[in-house]
Every structure is written in structure tokens, then in C-alpha cells.
């Protein structure tokens, strides 16, 4: 059978049903490939080649099995038929067995081929197909095993050839009629067999290694491509986020000055919606004076391509105030990939205001400089006096003109210069110093002064000089004590102490000793281990951590807070004590900052109070502006009609009556606003009164009658359940006014628009419902923004996005809560609830 297995592989599936054939292939591939994939490289393809070999070998073997068995029996060699059957059976077994690894399958398969080859050589002689099988085994090993196994097959073939040499020599073969039965002939044949085996073992692995390298490069290229694509996506996302979230404005223009692109920062800074400006000229947002200067600047840009041009210009904010903008504009119209003028702008309004404040501050500074009671001087890096105030002149008896010819050394005694040289000139910008010394006046007298100052950013030195001559004379007797270390550390109320690595006390100042005695009742001179013995576990653990950081060589500062036996805040600095190259302990310096902390608490409290006041004032201002708008608008409209239209007496009388009504409504609104008072603690004190919902709605209908008529809008109300509420009338009026006017502004034009207002008493709670059939809001996307400040959801009509925010603020100020339900193009429902304790 194995001697007749060279049918065309492509014709095999034609002999079977395709479904059976595909199932058969999948089974053998699953058993043969296992978890190997193309990512495993050459090993995968070797296993795949072996699997394909098994797939096609089995059906071809069946086709050749019957004639092979018949010829073996007719030829008188039945053992060959048995070998054929066993070989086919073993191949089927290793193909369908699920427990065998791929390596075991390969080894068994090669073993079968070697066995068949040896049997064929034994029975058919060296001229039969056995030699072809030996060469074929070598090729199969090289193709399905790693390269080193190819050399093993060469060695195996050499051994077999040697054994056959002896078999021929001693005539052990079953058939001795082969043309190569002589020893000489066999040596020539076997040498060629070994040579071919060696050639295949060397050349085929090189080909496979080349394929492996190609596969590796392909996989590497794929990985690099994925990585580059990923990086490109990340960079693109970062660039987009950078543009969208950048604080600066980025804009592009065409050659006519029309906006092509504007970054989101533009709307945030200027207040102009971006969609209103696209394809419009930049001059659209400028007044005439600004426009003339900007047009000239734009012509300059057009005439200088690829040249960045700096500009500073004023710009009107949408709400009317002036912004100052600074920008760099570059003409890239000739760049194929851009074809636009690119501008990068930033808001420098604060900088401009700061510069103006600085100018005013300098004027104030000059005034304070001259009128300061302390002497003040400014010198350059060489100690040359640049400017002095009148107090400095009076202190040393020099005139200002004389000071301009002097240096610091000129007002010092010669003997002091070497012992106590000037220090100010050695300071870096930002550093400060304070010390005492004596100066020499114009008449040669000694003047003792306290010097404090530092180096300014421009390199000049600013020094404050205070006359301490009398104080110096009084303190001369204490100079000796100040020169020794003990007196130095005890001249402060701050705490100083040091400990060794066992946390035993090394030394301390008097302030620290006094504190320990106050807390523990013991003196540190009696017990150097008092820190370990008297600290609580929490304190000991905390300070142990601090000390360990210092023992590790770290210099640091921390804030410590003690609440028992009294509250105290301390700023503690830790310094490692180094002896030679070893750290032997830790030195500590503690400054009492309790007063600063208490002042900070008070500052935070005052800040919160100011914020609360501002919020209440903002709310009051909003109520004033909105509650007065409708009556004033009605009055203005009636006056316009009276002035511009020729009315008969009846019409004029009617209009005057309407004017009187509007004035009375305005008076009512003003009286209601007078009921809101601001208390000294920043809270709004609200005078409460009984408010009838029906009257409130009627007043609002009268105020916005023109809006209702123009919008063909219906207001439906039902207050039969509850019609009264004791509260601040102006607040409730503002709530009703905003919700009703919003329903009118954001109504649908394709249907009859209405708002239905009802009141109910549910579980001892007043529930007010405002339901309309307007445009609605997409709560899934913008539900968290509904009551936000400056949040708008429709742009076809005017608005600032403050109405719903103020409604929520006012409802909560009255002790209630508000909720919303809405669907796009279906309408919106607001539900306001108040506790029963708030009801009249």
C-alpha cells in the first residue's frame, strides 16, 4: 500500500461527501494543531504541514491498501500485506487520538515510515522502494521537526546503510536478486543516499529559517503598525482634547478674514457662540474703531506670508465689557496642507488691569516711600545709592544729591568694614536679611540702626533702616550673654531640642523645658528619656516616624497639632545631626503657629460669609431685573403707541387705562421687592404674606400679554385644591414668571401650545405642577445640566441660561424642592413641593 500512495491530493475530496470531508479535516486539525496559531511562527507551519500530510495520507492509503495487499499475497510475501495494514492502522490511530501530543504523533509517524522502509528493503531488496522511503523520511523530518532533527535522520540513515552493508555481505536479506546485492554496488548507492540526506538536512532548514525570518519580520511589522496606529489615535485624541480644553483661543481665517475654525475657548472667553461666527468676518464682533485698526492689521498679514506677527487689541465681550487680547497671527494661505491664516490668542485682560494697578501702586509707593517714618534706601549691585527718602537724609544728615555720590562703604566706619562687611550685596533676588550695625553720619557720629531688606528682581537692593541708637545703648550690657550659644537658643519662645537615635534627650532650650514641665510636671534635667516615657502611644508613634526620617538624612518641616491638655499648633523642623560621616541624632526647631491657624480659621469663616452674601445679592438682583422687566416693557409699549399713533379719544382713554394698570402692577412689584431685606449676617430676611396662586398667574398673564398673543399660547390653571401659600411673594412671582415665560419661549410651532398649572395637597405637602407641550429637553444627555448656571438647551431664541438655576435657588430658599420630567418634542413637567409647615 505504501508503495502506491502518489495520487493527486487535490482529487481526494472529490471522492467524499464535502460535509464528511470538512468534518474529518477539522477533527484531525484540532488534534494535530492544538493551541498553536500563526503567532507561533515556523512551528505552527511545521505542525500544519504535518496535519495536512495526515489528512491526505489516510484516504490515499485506503485507495492503495487493497491492490497492495493483493500483490503482496500473489507475490508470496504476505508479511508485506500485514505491515501495510498495521501501518495504515497506526496512522489512523495517531490522527484521531486526542490524548497524544503533537510531538508524540510526529515521532510515531516517523517510526512507522522507518519500519515500512526496513521491511521493504528486507523483502524486496535494496533495489525496491525502501531506499526511497529512507530519503523521504529525511525530508519529512526536516519539514516537520526542528533543524537539528534532520542531522539525526542522516545519522540514522548511515547506521541503516552500515547494517545493510553487513546484511548484503552475509546474505541476510530475504531477496538476494537485487542489482545492488554486491557490496561495492551497495556502497555506491548508500553513499548517494547519505549525501542526498545530508543535502536535504542542510538546505531545507535554511529555506525554513528564511521563511521563519520572513514570518518574524511580518509579525514585527504588524505589531509596529498596530503600535503606530495606536499612537496616532492617542496623539490625535490628545491634540483634539488640547484644542478643546486649551485656555488660549485658536482660530483660522480665509483670505477675506472670515472665520473657518474657532476653538471652544473663544465662546468661554468672549461670550459669543461659535456657530454664530463661522463663515463670518472677524469684524462682525468689533466696533467701528476696532474694525478700522483690525482691517489694517489684516492687510499687513496678507502682505507677509509665513511671518508670525504679534498683536494686542481690545475686543468687546458679548455682554458689553472690554477684553484685551494678545495674539500671534501667521499667514499660511500658501501652505497646501493648511491654506488658512492661523491666529493664537490669549486673554490678557487681567494682565492689563494688573499693569494699571501697578502704575497706580507705583504712585502710591512713591508717596509712601517719601512719607515713611523709617529711613529707606535703594542701591545698585556695587553699593551705589540710587534713591533715598527724606528720613534717610535726616538720619545721616546728607542731602539727596550728596547721597547720589556715595556708596554704602562711605557711611561705614573703616574698622567695621573688615569685621562686619556689607551683606545686602551678597543676597540673591528674593532673599531677605535683617541685622543691626552702626553707620557713620556726615558729622562722623555713630548711628546704631536695624537694617532689613533684600535684593529685588532687577538686582537692586532695598533696605529699611530704623534708628535703634537708644535701644543699642540700653542693650550693651546684654551683648556678652548673646554671644554664647546657650543665651542664643534661650532668646526665643520657639522650642529647640535634640535627641539621639534612642530618642533620649541631648539638649534643649528653656522654652522646651518649660513646656515639658507644664505638660508632665517633670524637668528634662531629671529624666533624659522623658520623651519616650511621657508621650502617648499615638504621639510616640508619630514622632518616631519623624525622627526616623531625620535619622535617614532627610531635612524637612511638618505641622503638628496637639489638643490636650490645651490646643496648640506647631511648625516643627527636623535636621539630622551629622558627626563625621554618620548621623547620630536629630535637632528640632518648633515654632508656635497657633495664632496663625486661628487667624486662618477666621479668614475662612469671613470668606464663606462674603460668598454667601454675594450669592444672596446675586439672587436679589436677578429677581429685581426679571420681576420689573414685564411691567416696564408694557409701560414702554403703551407710551410708544400713545406717542406715535393717531388715536381717537376712546382708544386714547383705553390706552391710558391700560397704562394705569401697568403702573399699578409695577408699583405692586416694587412693593413686593421692598419686603426682601438683607440682614447683617448676610442672609435675606423675607417678609412673608399670603399669596393667591390664581391672582399671581393673572398678574403674570397681564404682564406678558404680548408674548401670549404673539405665541398663540394658552395658560390653563387649576388651584381648586390649594390656592393660598404664605411666603415671600416676590420669590414665588419670579418662580411662576420664569417657568411660564420659558414655556412660551420654547414652545412648539407645529401645534397649539399651552402650559397647565395645578396645585395638590399630597401627604401633607403642597405640590405645584407646571406641565407644557413644548420642545422639551433631552434629559439622558443633559439631565445633570438642567439647573446649572449659564446652561442653555435651545438657541433659536434669546437667553442666558440663568432662569432654571434661579428657579431652583429660589425654591430651595423657600424651603422646597423642584424636579423635572421631559422628553424632546413631547413637553416638560416641573414639580415643586413644599412642606405642610410652610403652608398658610
C-alpha positions, 0 to 999 in steps of 0.5 A: 500500500505504501508503495502506491500512495502518489495520487493527486491530493487535490482529487481526494475530496472529490471522492467524499461527501464535502460535509464528511470531508470538512468534518474529518479535516477539522477533527484531525486539525484540532488534534494535530494543531492544538493551541498553536496559531500563526503567532507561533511562527515556523512551528505552527507551519511545521505542525500544519504541514504535518496535519495536512500530510495526515489528512491526505495520507489516510484516504490515499492509503485506503485507495492503495491498501487493497491492490497492495495487499493483493500483490503482496499475497500473489507475490508470496510475501504476505508479511508485506500485506500485514505491515501495510495494514498495521501501518495504515492502522497506526496512522489512523490511530495517531490522527484521531487520538486526542490524548497524544501530543503533537510531538508524540504523533510526529515521532510515531509517524516517523517510526512507522515510515522507518519500519515500512522502509526496513521491511521493504528493503528486507523483502524486496531488496535494496533495489525496491522502494525502501531506499526511497522511503529512507530519503523521504523520511529525511525530508519529512523530518526536516519539514516537520521537526526542528533543524537539528532533527534532520542531522539525526535522520542522516545519522540514522540513515548511515547506521541503516546503510552500515547494517545493510552493508553487513546484511548484503555481505552475509546474505541476510536479506530475504531477496538476494536478486537485487542489482545492488546485492554486491557490496561495492554496488551497495556502497555506491548507492548508500553513499548517494543516499547519505549525501542526498540526506545530508543535502536535504538536512542542510538546505531545507532548514535554511529555506525554513529559517528564511521563511521563519525570518520572513514570518518574524519580520511580518509579525514585527511589522504588524505589531509596529503598525498596530503600535503606530496606529495606536499612537496616532489615535492617542496623539490625535485624541490628545491634540483634539482634547488640547484644542478643546480644553486649551485656555488660549483661543485658536482660530483660522481665517480665509483670505477675506478674514472670515472665520473657518475654525474657532476653538471652544475657548473663544465662546468661554472667553468672549461670550459669543457662540461659535456657530454664530461666527463661522463663515463670518468676518472677524469684524462682525464682533468689533466696533467701528474703531476696532474694525478700522485698526483690525482691517489694517492689521489684516492687510499687513498679514496678507502682505507677509506670508509665513511671518508670525506677527504679534498683536494686542487689541481690545475686543468687546465681550458679548455682554458689553465689557472690554477684553484685551487680547494678545495674539500671534497671527501667521499667514499660511494661505500658501501652505497646501496642507493648511491654506488658512491664516492661523491666529493664537490668542490669549486673554490678557485682560487681567494682565492689563488691569494688573499693569494699571494697578501697578502704575497706580501702586507705583504712585502710591509707593512713591508717596509712601516711600517719601512719607515713611517714618523709617529711613529707606534706601535703594542701591545698585549691585556695587553699593551705589545709592540710587534713591533715598527718602527724606528720613534717610537724609535726616538720619545721616544728615546728607542731602539727596544729591550728596547721597547720589555720590556715595556708596554704602562703604562711605557711611561705614566706619573703616574698622567695621568694614573688615569685621562686619562687611556689607551683606545686602550685596551678597543676597540673591533676588528674593532673599531677605536679611535683617541685622543691626550695625552702626553707620557713620553720619556726615558729622562722623557720629555713630548711628546704631540702626536695624537694617532689613531688606533684600535684593529685588528682581532687577538686582537692586537692593532695598533696605529699611533702616530704623534708628535703634541708637537708644535701644543699642545703648540700653542693650550693651550690657546684654551683648556678652550673654548673646554671644554664647550659644546657650543665651542664643537658643534661650532668646526665643519662645520657639522650642529647640531640642535634640535627641539621639537615635534612642530618642533620649534627650541631648539638649534643649532650650528653656522654652522646651523645658518649660513646656515639658514641665507644664505638660508632665510636671517633670524637668528634662534635667531629671529624666533624659528619656522623658520623651519616650516615657511621657508621650502617648502611644499615638504621639510616640508613634508619630514622632518616631516616624519623624525622627526616623526620617531625620535619622535617614538624612532627610531635612524637612518641616511638618505641622503638628497639632496637639489638643490636650491638655490645651490646643496648640499648633506647631511648625516643627523642623527636623535636621539630622545631626551629622558627626563625621560621616554618620548621623547620630541624632536629630535637632528640632526647631518648633515654632508656635503657629497657633495664632496663625491657624486661628487667624486662618480659621477666621479668614475662612469663616469671613470668606464663606460669609462674603460668598454667601452674601454675594450669592444672596445679592446675586439672587436679589438682583436677578429677581429685581431685573426679571420681576420689573422687566414685564411691567416696564416693557408694557409701560414702554409699549403703551407710551410708544403707541400713545406717542406715535399713533393717531388715536381717537379719544376712546382708544386714547382713554383705553390706552391710558387705562391700560397704562394705569394698570401697568403702573399699578402692577409695577408699583405692586412689584416694587412693593413686593421687592421692598419686603426682601431685606438683607440682614447683617449676617448676610442672609435675606430676611423675607417678609412673608404674606399670603399669596393667591396662586390664581391672582399671581398667574393673572398678574403674570398673564397681564404682564406678558400679554404680548408674548401670549398673543404673539405665541398663540399660547394658552395658560390653563390653571387649576388651584381648586385644591390649594390656592393660598401659600404664605411666603415671600411673594416676590420669590414665588412671582419670579418662580411662576414668571420664569417657568411660564415665560420659558414655556412660551419661549420654547414652545412648539410651532407645529401645534397649539401650545399651552402650559397647565398649572395645578396645585395638590395637597399630597401627604401633607405637602403642597405640590405645584405642577407646571406641565407644557407641550413644548420642545422639551429637553433631552434629559439622558444627555443633559439631565445633570445640566438642567439647573446649572448656571449659564446652561442653555438647551435651545438657541433659536431664541434669546437667553442666558441660561440663568432662569432654571438655576434661579428657579431652583435657588429660589425654591430651595430658599423657600424651603422646597424642592423642584424636579423635572420630567421631559422628553424632546418634542413631547413637553416638560413637567416641573414639580415643586413641593413644599412642606405642610409647615410652610403652608398658610 
